[in-house]
Amino acid sequence: MKKALSILMPLVGLSIFAWIVLRTGPDRILAILAAMDRGMLVWAPLLIASIAVARGLRWWYVMRCVGIDYGIRRSTAVWMIGFFGSAVTPAKAGDAIRAVYVRNDTGRSMGEALLTVFVDRLWDLGFILMAGIVSAVIFSRRYIAIPSAPLLLAGVVLIAVAAIVMTRRNVVRAVLKPLFALLVPERQREGLSANFHTFYDALRVYGSDRRRALAMAGLTLLGWTLIFLLGVYVACLLRIPVDPAYIVLIMPIVTLVELIPFSVSGLGTRDATVMYFFSAVGIGSAEAVGFSISYVLLGTYLTALTGFALWLRSPIRWQQAGEPAGGAS
């Protein structure tokens, strides 16, 4: 069943995307893409690199907070490799890949490595949830009421509650204990149990200093400001007559929709969302699809391609040196 879902889920997004392209007209979309300001493309690598460095810097800071010595350059490179993994899989496997690299590079436990990735992603999730709620409220008041606003709010609350629950060791242990006994082979239980407790011990250490929260808030704001700036850049690149402030307003909701695991890199779902928001200000579907395609090519696949090149230079080792096959780490 799980294997069937992993195959079918990307097909859902692909089907939505194909329907949108056919309904809009491939020729119209190509005309929008052909009219882009090619001179502005020179700024794309700089903007993408700035986003990657900002994200790598924040992850480096998380690792520093829990005593893991990992350079900023290596943090950025491994973040890009993980981004590549997330870009090509509906399950966002890149986060697990990052943790494995940290374990292998530093010799620290998998629990500590996973903690750094968890905290890094939790800040992203918290920011985009809050920004999405603010955007939905402002959009509904200034433009048109979002038909699925209650559903969006319910989803945001559900995700927020789940994220908070995941930080509670006793609750998670109670939930996972029956599954642990049922699904995990006995020879691996000790290692996984140790990593579980190491994870929450490191989480307690990380959360003991409120100054860290202020620093993380600043680094998170920097990263997402650059990401929203990428959306403004793409609109300018395609000469789409839309207010930059409007792009910033809708991007949090577009990003939330991309999190729905029905496609790879938000294919189809992102395009439909951009079409909806662009139509509210009189921008046609061809411009919306052109914007969505350009945004994912630059923001996702240009970064992922760089991550893939870095992965080829430093392939992942799923097992540590000297670890027996099938052993727990």
C-alpha positions in Angstrom: 0.0 0.0 0.0 2.8 2.4 1.0 4.7 1.6 -2.2 1.6 2.2 -4.3 1.0 5.6 -2.7 4.6 6.6 -3.3 4.0 5.9 -7.0 0.5 7.4 -7.3 1.1 10.6 -5.3 3.5 12.2 -7.9 1.1 11.2 -10.7 -1.7 13.3 -9.0 0.4 16.5 -9.3 1.6 15.6 -12.8 -2.0 15.1 -13.9 -3.1 18.4 -12.4 -0.2 20.1 -14.1 -0.9 18.5 -17.5 -4.5 19.5 -17.3 -3.6 23.1 -16.4 -1.1 23.4 -19.3 -3.6 22.0 -21.8 -6.4 24.2 -20.6 -4.2 27.3 -20.6 -2.6 26.6 -23.9 1.1 25.5 -24.3 1.6 28.2 -27.0 0.5 31.0 -24.7 2.7 29.7 -21.8 5.7 29.5 -24.1 5.0 33.0 -25.3 5.2 34.3 -21.8 8.5 32.4 -21.1 10.0 33.6 -24.4 9.3 37.3 -23.5 11.4 37.1 -20.3 14.1 39.8 -19.8 17.1 37.6 -20.4 19.4 40.3 -19.2 18.0 39.9 -15.7 19.0 36.2 -15.7 22.5 37.2 -14.6 21.1 37.9 -11.1 19.5 34.4 -10.7 22.7 32.5 -9.5 23.5 35.3 -7.0 20.0 35.2 -5.6 19.9 31.4 -5.4 23.3 31.3 -3.8 22.3 33.9 -1.2 19.2 31.8 -0.3 21.4 28.7 0.1 24.0 30.4 2.2 21.2 31.9 4.5 19.7 28.4 4.9 23.1 26.8 5.5 24.0 29.5 8.0 20.9 28.9 10.1 21.4 25.1 10.2 25.1 25.7 11.1 23.9 27.9 14.0 21.6 25.1 15.2 24.4 22.6 15.2 26.7 25.1 17.0 24.0 25.4 19.7 24.1 21.7 20.5 27.9 21.5 20.4 28.4 20.0 16.9 31.4 21.4 15.1 30.3 21.7 11.4 31.7 24.5 9.2 29.4 27.0 7.4 30.6 26.0 4.0 30.0 22.3 4.7 26.6 23.1 6.2 25.6 25.0 3.1 26.8 22.2 0.8 25.0 19.5 2.7 21.9 21.6 2.9 21.9 21.8 -0.9 22.4 18.1 -1.2 19.4 17.6 1.1 17.4 20.1 -0.9 18.1 18.0 -4.0 16.8 14.9 -2.1 13.6 16.7 -1.1 13.1 18.2 -4.6 13.0 14.8 -6.3 10.9 12.9 -3.7 7.3 13.6 -2.5 8.3 12.5 1.0 11.0 15.2 1.4 13.7 12.6 2.0 16.4 15.3 2.0 16.0 16.0 5.7 17.1 12.4 6.6 20.0 12.7 4.1 21.3 15.8 5.9 21.2 14.0 9.2 23.2 11.0 7.8 25.9 13.4 6.4 26.3 15.0 9.8 26.5 11.7 11.6 29.2 10.5 9.1 31.2 13.7 9.1 31.2 14.3 12.8 30.8 10.9 14.4 27.9 12.3 16.5 24.9 10.1 17.1 22.0 9.9 14.7 19.7 11.3 17.4 21.7 14.5 17.7 22.0 14.9 13.9 18.3 14.4 13.5 17.7 17.0 16.2 19.5 19.7 14.2 17.4 19.0 11.1 14.2 18.8 13.1 14.8 22.2 14.7 15.9 23.7 11.4 12.7 22.5 9.7 10.5 23.4 12.7 11.4 27.0 12.4 10.6 27.0 8.7 7.2 25.4 9.5 6.4 27.8 12.3 7.2 30.8 10.2 5.3 29.8 7.1 2.3 28.8 9.2 2.1 32.2 10.8 2.9 34.0 7.5 0.2 31.9 5.8 -2.5 32.9 8.3 -1.6 36.6 8.1 -1.6 36.4 4.3 -4.9 34.6 4.2 -6.5 37.2 6.5 -5.1 40.2 4.5 -6.0 38.7 1.2 -9.6 37.9 2.2 -10.1 41.5 3.5 -8.5 43.3 0.6 -9.4 41.2 -2.3 -11.8 38.2 -2.2 -12.6 35.8 0.5 -10.6 32.6 0.1 -13.2 29.8 -0.3 -11.2 27.3 1.6 -10.1 29.7 4.4 -11.6 27.6 7.2 -10.0 24.5 5.8 -6.7 26.2 5.5 -6.9 27.5 9.1 -7.9 24.0 10.4 -4.9 22.5 8.5 -2.6 25.1 10.0 -3.8 24.5 13.5 -3.5 20.7 13.0 0.1 21.0 11.7 1.0 23.4 14.6 -0.4 21.0 17.2 1.4 18.1 15.6 4.7 20.0 15.7 4.3 20.9 19.3 3.4 17.3 20.2 6.5 16.1 18.5 8.6 18.1 21.0 7.1 16.2 24.0 9.2 13.1 24.7 6.7 11.2 26.9 3.8 11.7 24.4 5.9 10.6 21.4 7.3 7.6 23.3 3.8 6.5 24.4 2.6 6.7 20.8 5.6 5.0 19.2 6.1 2.2 21.8 3.5 -0.2 20.4 4.8 0.4 16.8 8.4 0.1 18.0 7.8 -3.3 19.6 5.8 -4.5 16.5 7.9 -3.3 13.6 11.5 -2.9 14.8 13.7 -6.0 14.9 15.1 -6.8 18.4 18.7 -6.3 17.4 18.0 -2.7 16.3 15.9 -1.6 19.3 18.7 -0.6 21.6 20.4 1.6 19.0 17.1 3.3 18.0 16.1 3.8 21.7 19.4 5.5 22.4 19.0 7.8 19.4 15.5 8.6 20.5 16.6 9.8 24.0 19.7 11.5 22.6 17.4 13.5 20.3 15.2 14.8 23.1 18.2 15.4 25.4 19.7 17.6 22.8 16.4 19.3 22.2 16.2 20.2 25.9 19.7 21.7 25.7 18.9 23.7 22.6 15.7 25.1 24.1 17.4 26.2 27.4 18.6 29.6 26.0 16.0 32.2 24.8 18.7 34.2 23.0 19.0 31.3 20.6 15.4 31.8 19.7 16.0 35.5 18.8 19.0 34.6 16.6 17.0 31.8 14.9 14.1 34.2 14.3 16.4 36.7 12.6 18.1 34.0 10.5 14.7 32.5 9.5 13.4 36.0 8.5 16.5 36.5 6.4 16.1 33.3 4.6 12.4 33.7 3.8 12.8 37.4 2.8 15.2 36.2 0.1 12.8 33.4 -0.9 10.0 36.0 -1.3 12.3 38.3 -3.2 12.9 35.4 -5.6 9.1 35.5 -6.3 9.3 39.2 -7.0 12.4 38.7 -9.2 10.6 36.0 -11.3 7.6 38.3 -11.9 10.0 41.1 -13.0 11.9 38.6 -15.2 8.7 37.7 -17.0 7.5 41.3 -17.2 4.3 40.4 -15.4 2.5 43.6 -14.3 1.9 42.7 -10.7 2.7 44.7 -7.5 5.8 43.2 -5.8 3.9 43.6 -2.4 1.2 41.3 -3.8 3.8 38.7 -4.7 5.1 38.8 -1.1 1.5 38.6 0.2 0.6 35.4 -1.7 3.9 33.5 -1.5 3.3 32.1 2.1 0.1 30.5 1.0 1.6 29.2 -2.2 4.4 27.7 -0.1 1.9 26.1 2.2 0.1 24.5 -0.7 3.5 23.1 -1.9 3.8 21.2 1.3 0.8 19.0 0.4 2.5 15.7 -0.5 0.5 15.1 -3.7 3.3 15.9 -6.0 7.0 16.4 -6.5 8.1 20.0 -5.8 4.5 21.2 -5.7 4.0 20.4 -9.4 0.3 21.1 -10.3 -0.8 22.2 -6.9 1.4 25.3 -6.9 0.4 26.2 -10.5 -3.3 26.0 -9.6 -2.8 28.2 -6.5 -0.8 30.9 -8.4 -3.6 30.9 -11.1 -6.2 31.6 -8.4 -4.3 34.4 -6.8 -3.2 36.0 -10.1 -6.8 36.0 -11.4 -7.8 38.1 -8.4 -5.8 41.0 -9.7 -6.6 40.5 -13.4 -3.5 38.5 -14.4 -4.1 35.7 -16.9 -3.6 32.0 -16.5 -0.7 31.9 -19.0 1.2 34.5 -16.9 0.4 32.5 -13.8 1.7 29.2 -15.2 4.7 30.9 -16.7 5.5 32.4 -13.3 5.0 29.1 -11.5 7.3 27.2 -14.0 10.0 29.8 -13.8 9.8 30.0 -10.0 10.3 26.2 -9.7 13.0 26.0 -12.3 15.1 28.8 -10.6 14.1 28.3 -7.0 13.9 24.6 -6.9 15.7 22.9 -9.7 18.7 25.2 -10.1 19.4 24.7 -6.4 18.7 21.0 -6.7 21.0 20.7 -9.7 23.8 22.3 -7.7 23.0 19.9 -4.8 23.2 16.9 -7.2 26.6 18.0 -8.4 27.8 18.3 -4.8 26.3 14.9 -4.0 28.3 13.4 -6.9 31.5 14.8 -5.4 30.6 13.5 -1.9 28.1 10.6 -2.2 26.2 9.7 0.9 27.2 6.6 3.0 24.1 5.3 4.7 26.2 3.2 7.1 29.1 4.4 9.2 32.5 2.9 8.6 32.8 -0.4 10.3 29.1 -0.7 11.0 27.7 -4.2 10.1 25.0 -4.5 7.5 21.6 -4.2 9.1 23.0 -2.8 12.3 21.6 0.2 14.2 23.4 3.4 14.2 
